[in-house]
Amino acid sequence: MSVLKSILPPIADPAKHKLSGRQLGQYRRWATIALDANVLLGLYAYSEPTRDEFLRILAALKERIWLPHQAASDYAINRVNRIQRYIGFSKGIRELLSRIPAGFGKDAEKKHPRIGRKPQYPFLPIEYIQQQLGAVTEDIVKELATAEKEYEGFLTSDPIQDRLNLTTRDQIGAPLSNSDLEQVYSDGLKRYDLGRPPGYCDVEKPGVEKYGDLVLWRQLIHRAEETGHAVYFITDDTKEDWWQEVEEGAYGPRRELVEEMSELTSQRFLISTSPDFYEWAGDFLGRRTRRAAIAEARRHAVPVGWDAISEMIRNMQRATDQMLSLPYVPDFGERFRETMATASANAQLQVAAFLEEFNRSVRTAISLPSVLPFFQAYPPDKLQGHVTDADEDGEED
């Protein structure tokens, strides 16, 4: 601790104290690296090479890694559900793939001129195209089924959990005492009413579940008190009660969190998403993380500042990436309009910015007739104007 004090200035006003790159690096070098449950659960979404690389990084940092009890509990509760969710998603993909040849044949009958009873045209026979599509999709379906079977084995013998146990075996925090929990619950609604982070975004959750992030925050504070070190929190929870924009396009911890940590412990609070953490950790360990692994992690990550509506659109984008048919897009457009009618002005602004970028990507990267009419009917400029009008009237949609 004396080394840190000799290098870094005290945090007289953490809200205004902007760390230089060198100072940030020094804090990270000495800080407790606290992992959220979603970071551990995120490992189940990666390909095997990326997952293995990230697990190696965590193992190399195991003396620095610490798992708050709340995060460990959330991981244990949600692990099986997460595995089953990905298995179910893969089965759904297999089902969609199996429909492609027949669906193509039906569409061809509607689009091409008929001679006799069968659609014909002077290029490749429709039957041949169907046959080739069937062969390709059948190979992919078999490959997916094999991968699914191996993945299902995680339900009974989970290698990810085994390796995480080796890394965090002696690095899991103690639960809060009953009296401390009662105090957190008592303070929770008061904090949430004031919009004081973290946790107020979960106020609609049932019972004491709404206080999960607040319990975790209290454990992070206790850890800083015990160790006398800063806390470097790694989370893929991107709700606004953890993050705020610190520069254009860059996000950092909420000012209130930095202030509260400093006031109660005299320590600094740092925060990163898992892709940023793995990239930094690779450099810190002198074994630069593969660009492909970081790119994969970023594809899975939800950018800071996105809300549930943006996540709905991102799910649709994932489907287009798989080049699957999207017969539900017209219905999605109607549901989206209904949702936007009740969304906050801030949420609408975020979605407007995303739609503008996504619309441009769709037009330049792929041809997707089922999507383009939706964006033409609901363009970002109209949405932006709608939000601006609402703000000028002083009303929130």
CORTA-V766650 format. One record per residue. RES is the residue in one small letter. SS is DSSP state (helix for helix, strand for strand, loop for the rest). OMEGA is omega as a letter, one per 40 degrees, with the letter a starting at -180 (* if undefined). Layout:
res=<RES RES>
ss=<SS SS>
omega=<OMEGA OMEGA>
This chain:
res=<m s v l k s i l p p i a d p a k h k l s g r q l g q y r r w a t i a l d a n v l l g l y a y s e p t r d e f l r i l a a l k e r i w l p h q a a s d y a i n r v n r i q r y i g f s k g i r e l l s r i p a g f g k d a e k k h p r i g r k p q y p f l p i e y i q q q l g a v t e d i v k e l a t a e k e y e g f l t s d p i q d r l n l t t r d q i g a p l s n s d l e q v y s d g l k r y d l g r p p g y c d v e k p g v e k y g d l v l w r q l i h r a e e t g h a v y f i t d d t k e d w w q e v e e g a y g p r r e l v e e m s e l t s q r f l i s t s p d f y e w a g d f l g r r t r r a a i a e a r r h a v p v g w d a i s e m i r n m q r a t d q m l s l p y v p d f g e r f r e t m a t a s a n a q l q v a a f l e e f n r s v r t a i s l p s v l p f f q a y p p d k l q g h v t d a d e d g e e d>
ss=<loop helix helix helix helix helix helix loop loop loop loop loop loop loop loop loop loop loop loop loop helix helix helix helix helix helix helix helix helix helix loop strand strand strand strand loop helix helix helix helix helix helix helix helix helix loop loop helix helix helix helix helix helix helix helix helix helix helix helix helix loop loop loop loop strand strand strand loop helix helix helix helix helix helix helix helix helix helix helix helix helix helix helix helix helix helix helix helix helix helix helix helix helix helix helix helix helix helix helix helix helix helix helix helix helix helix helix helix helix helix helix loop loop strand strand loop loop strand strand loop loop loop loop loop loop helix helix helix helix helix helix helix helix helix helix helix helix helix helix helix helix helix helix helix helix helix helix helix helix helix helix helix helix helix helix loop loop loop helix helix helix helix helix helix helix helix helix helix loop loop loop strand loop loop loop loop loop helix helix helix helix helix helix helix helix helix helix helix helix helix helix helix helix loop loop loop loop loop loop helix helix helix loop loop loop loop helix helix helix helix helix helix helix helix helix helix helix helix helix helix helix helix helix helix helix helix helix loop loop loop strand strand strand strand loop loop loop loop loop loop loop loop strand strand strand strand strand loop loop strand strand strand strand loop helix helix helix helix helix helix helix helix helix helix helix loop loop loop strand strand strand strand loop helix helix helix helix helix helix helix helix helix helix helix loop loop loop loop loop loop helix helix helix helix helix helix helix helix helix helix loop loop loop loop loop loop loop helix helix helix helix helix helix helix helix helix helix helix helix helix helix loop loop loop loop loop loop loop helix helix helix helix helix helix helix helix helix helix helix helix helix helix loop loop helix helix helix helix helix helix helix helix helix helix helix helix helix helix helix helix helix helix helix helix helix loop loop loop helix helix helix helix helix helix helix helix helix loop loop helix helix helix helix helix helix helix helix helix helix helix helix helix loop loop loop loop loop>
omega=<i i i a i a a i i a i i a i a a i a i i a i i i i i a a a a i i a a i a a i i i i i a a a i a i i i a a a i i i i i a a a i a a i a i a i i i i i i a a a a a i i i a i a i i i i i i i i i i i a a a a a i i a i i a i a a a i a i a a a i i i a i i i i a i i i a i i i a a a i i a i i i i a i i i a i a i i i a a i a a i i i a i i i a a a a a i a i i i i i i i i i i i a i a a a i i a i i a a a e i a i a a a i a i a i a a a a i i i i i i i i i a i i a a a i i i i a i a i i a i a i i a i a a i i i a a i a i a a i i a a i a a a a a a a i i a i i a i i i a i i a i i a a a i a a a i a i i i i i i i a a i a i i i i a a i i i a a i i i i a i i i a i i a a a a i i i i i i a i i a a a a a i i i i a i i a i i i a i i a i i a a a a a a i a a a a a i i a i i a a a a i i i i i i a i a a a i a a i i *>
